[in-house]
Amino acid sequence: MKTKFILFILLLTAGVASAQVKKVAILEVVDKTNRIEYSKKLMLRTSLSQAIAQTPGYEVYDRNDIDAIMSEHSFQRSGLVSNDQIKRLGEMTGANYVLVAEAVHAGKGKLFVTAKLLDVETARTIITEQLEIDDDHMQKGCEKLAAKMFPKRTGSVKKQFTFSL
């Protein structure tokens, strides 16, 4: 009887742990060519934030949130995010993951966007996706990219991404 009770408690605890909300910090969109207008980078980051925030089980912190948290710290990015910066950002924001998106012009009115989800504790890339997004359909493109990276969450995040790799 005691063994069944302990097993029940363990299963209950595991269920609660898998239902926890995962926090994702979205950094500024990287533009290594310096050819993308700030308005497009802002639209891209905002659209990704909205799409991920609509996915059950995730909270999103975008640049404005991160800037407020980091105002007391000198957090500088050079286009690449180091392991130490990822860990520090995670500690300060409570984020589980950092999303780094990079964009480049891909012809008339199109952007080629890659997005990487990095684990804050290990700095390991969990998943990388890419998509060509039409400027006129930025929100729909970001929703599609987010759906590829964050399928409707049913179990623990590690199980979810184990199947996505």
C-alpha positions as CSV (number, residue, x, y, z in Angstrom):
1,M,0.0,0.0,0.0
2,K,2.8,2.4,0.9
3,T,4.6,1.6,-2.4
4,K,1.4,2.4,-4.4
5,F,1.1,5.8,-2.6
6,I,4.7,6.7,-3.3
7,L,4.2,5.7,-6.9
8,F,1.1,7.9,-7.1
9,I,2.9,10.9,-5.7
10,L,5.8,10.4,-8.1
11,L,3.4,10.2,-11.1
12,L,1.5,13.3,-9.9
13,T,4.8,15.2,-9.5
14,A,5.9,14.2,-13.0
15,G,2.6,15.3,-14.4
16,V,2.9,18.7,-12.8
17,A,6.5,19.2,-13.9
18,S,5.6,18.4,-17.5
19,A,2.8,20.9,-17.4
20,Q,5.1,23.8,-16.4
21,V,5.2,26.8,-18.7
22,K,8.5,27.2,-20.6
23,K,9.9,30.7,-21.0
24,V,11.4,31.8,-24.3
25,A,13.5,34.9,-24.6
26,I,13.6,36.3,-28.1
27,L,16.6,38.4,-29.0
28,E,17.0,41.1,-31.6
29,V,16.8,39.7,-35.2
30,V,20.4,39.3,-36.5
31,D,21.0,41.0,-39.9
32,K,24.7,40.4,-40.8
33,T,24.3,42.3,-44.1
34,N,22.8,45.4,-42.5
35,R,20.3,45.6,-45.4
36,I,17.1,44.9,-43.6
37,E,15.1,47.9,-42.3
38,Y,14.5,48.1,-38.6
39,S,10.8,48.1,-39.2
40,K,11.0,44.7,-40.8
41,K,13.1,43.2,-38.1
42,L,10.7,44.6,-35.5
43,M,7.7,43.1,-37.4
44,L,9.5,39.8,-37.6
45,R,10.4,39.7,-33.9
46,T,7.0,40.8,-32.8
47,S,5.2,38.3,-35.1
48,L,7.4,35.5,-33.8
49,S,6.7,36.6,-30.2
50,Q,2.9,36.6,-30.9
51,A,3.0,33.2,-32.6
52,I,5.0,31.5,-29.8
53,A,2.9,33.2,-27.1
54,Q,-0.2,31.7,-28.7
55,T,1.3,28.2,-28.3
56,P,0.0,26.5,-25.1
57,G,2.8,26.0,-22.5
58,Y,5.1,28.9,-23.5
59,E,5.7,32.4,-22.3
60,V,7.7,34.9,-24.4
61,Y,10.0,37.7,-23.5
62,D,11.0,39.9,-26.3
63,R,13.6,42.6,-26.6
64,N,11.6,45.2,-24.7
65,D,11.3,42.8,-21.8
66,I,14.9,41.8,-21.9
67,D,16.1,45.4,-22.2
68,A,14.1,46.2,-19.0
69,I,15.6,43.2,-17.2
70,M,19.1,43.9,-18.5
71,S,19.1,47.7,-17.9
72,E,21.3,47.3,-14.8
73,H,23.7,45.0,-16.7
74,S,25.8,45.7,-19.7
75,F,24.6,43.0,-22.2
76,Q,26.2,43.5,-25.6
77,R,25.7,41.3,-28.6
78,S,28.0,41.2,-31.6
79,G,25.7,39.1,-33.8
80,L,26.7,35.9,-32.2
81,V,25.5,34.8,-28.7
82,S,28.1,33.1,-26.5
83,N,27.4,30.3,-24.1
84,D,28.1,32.6,-21.2
85,Q,25.7,35.2,-22.5
86,I,22.9,32.6,-23.0
87,K,23.4,31.3,-19.5
88,R,23.5,34.8,-18.0
89,L,20.4,35.8,-19.9
90,G,18.5,32.7,-18.7
91,E,19.5,33.4,-15.1
92,M,18.4,37.0,-15.2
93,T,15.1,36.4,-17.0
94,G,14.2,33.0,-15.8
95,A,14.1,31.9,-19.4
96,N,14.4,28.2,-20.3
97,Y,15.3,28.9,-23.9
98,V,16.7,31.7,-26.1
99,L,15.4,32.1,-29.6
100,V,17.9,33.6,-32.1
101,A,16.6,34.6,-35.5
102,E,18.6,35.7,-38.5
103,A,17.2,37.2,-41.6
104,V,18.5,38.1,-45.0
105,H,16.9,39.5,-48.2
106,A,15.9,36.7,-50.5
107,G,14.7,38.7,-53.5
108,K,11.7,41.0,-54.2
109,G,9.7,41.4,-51.0
110,K,11.0,38.2,-49.4
111,L,13.1,37.4,-46.4
112,F,14.9,34.1,-45.7
113,V,14.7,33.6,-41.9
114,T,16.4,31.0,-39.8
115,A,15.6,30.5,-36.1
116,K,17.5,28.6,-33.5
117,L,16.2,27.6,-30.1
118,L,19.0,27.4,-27.5
119,D,18.8,25.7,-24.1
120,V,19.8,28.2,-21.5
121,E,21.4,25.6,-19.2
122,T,23.5,23.9,-21.8
123,A,23.7,26.4,-24.6
124,R,22.9,23.5,-26.9
125,T,20.8,24.1,-30.0
126,I,17.5,22.3,-29.5
127,I,16.0,22.9,-32.9
128,T,16.7,25.0,-36.0
129,E,14.1,25.8,-38.6
130,Q,14.1,28.0,-41.7
131,L,11.5,29.6,-43.9
132,E,11.2,32.1,-46.7
133,I,8.7,34.8,-45.6
134,D,6.9,37.2,-47.9
135,D,7.0,40.8,-46.6
136,D,3.2,41.1,-47.1
137,H,2.5,38.0,-45.1
138,M,5.0,38.4,-42.2
139,Q,2.5,37.3,-39.5
140,K,1.4,34.2,-41.3
141,G,5.0,33.3,-42.1
142,C,6.0,33.7,-38.5
143,E,3.1,31.6,-37.4
144,K,4.2,28.9,-39.8
145,L,7.8,29.1,-38.5
146,A,6.7,29.0,-34.9
147,A,4.4,26.0,-35.6
148,K,7.4,24.1,-37.0
149,M,9.5,24.9,-33.9
150,F,6.8,24.7,-31.2
151,P,4.2,22.1,-32.1
152,K,1.1,22.0,-29.9
153,R,2.7,21.0,-26.6
154,T,1.3,17.8,-25.1
155,G,4.2,16.5,-23.0
156,S,7.5,17.6,-21.6
157,V,9.5,20.0,-23.8
158,K,12.4,17.5,-24.0
159,K,10.1,14.8,-25.3
160,Q,8.6,17.2,-27.8
161,F,12.0,18.3,-29.2
162,T,13.4,14.8,-29.1
163,F,10.9,13.9,-31.8
164,S,11.6,17.1,-33.8
165,L,15.3,16.7,-34.1
